[in-house]
Amino acid sequence: MAGEGSMMHAIKSLAYNKLLRGNRNRLNWKDYKINDSTPGHDPIKSTPEQLEAIRFRMQSKNKKRKKRQILLAFLSIIVAILLIYIVSNLNWVGIQPDF
């Protein structure tokens, strides 16, 4: 069968790369989770007032960003229409298209 050598090389290459990574004592994704019993772990508790202030600040930033995006899209459309008009009417520059 064709391709046996290249597949064997790929398998050996993967195994070698795995050996290079080494055993980092991570069994699965749950090991990345930080438990509350971890020493030095101090979760910050937010009050409802702080959460409301954060929500209001994020909403106002999103509104400003959305307005800026709409303005930029509107200006882009106007510039595109203007360029199409200029290209289609080259006579005002004195250039005659050869058709």
N, C-alpha and C positions, 0 to 999 in steps of 0.2 A: 504494500500500500504506500502511496506517495505521501510525503509529509510527516512520516514517523519521526525522522531525525529532528525536524524543526520543532515538533510538539514536545519531544523529549527534552530538547534544549530549553523550551519555554517552561516546562515543569521544573527542571533543575534550577533555572534562573529564579523562579518564584520561591523555591525552597531556600536558595542561598540568601535572597533578600530577607526572608523571614528570619533566618539565623542572624543576619546582621542587625535586625531590629532588637533581637534579644527578648528575654522574658522580662516584661516590665510589671509583672504581678498584677495584671489587669485581666480579670476573667471575663467580664462583660461590661455593658454600658452602665449597669447599676453601680459599678465601682467609682464612676465619675461623680455620682451624686454626693453632695455634702450632707451629712447627717447633722441633726441638731445637737447630738451628743459629742460632736467633734470639739476638742478643746480649742478655744479661741474663736469659736463661731458665735457671732453676736448679730443676729438679724435685726435690721432697723425696722421698727414698727412705725407706720405712718398713721397720723390721725385723719379722720374724715375731712377736716378742714384742709389739711395739706394735700390730700388726694383731690379735693375739689379745686384747689388752686392749680395743681399740676394739670388737671383736666382742662380748666379754663385757658391756661397758658398754651397748651398743645392745640386746642381748638382755634385760638386766635392766630397762632403761627400757621396752621393749616389753611385758614381763610386767606391770610396774606399771600401764602405760596400759591394757592389756587387762583387768586386774582392776578398775580404776576404771570402765571402760566397762560391764563386766558388772554391777557394783554399781549403777551409775546406771540401767541398763536394768531391773534387778530392782526398784529403788525406784520407778521410773516405773510399772511394771506394778502394784505394790501401791497406789500413789496412784490410778491409774486405776480399779482395782477398787473401792477405797474410795469414790471419787466416784460411780461407778455405783450402788453400794449406797445411798449417801446420797440421791441423786436419785430412785432408785426407791422409797424409803421416806420420803416427805416427812411422814408422819403424826407422827413424833416431834418435829417442829418445830411442829406445830399447823397446818400448811398442808394443806388438802385439795384435791387436783386435781379439776377439774370435768370429769367424763367423762360 
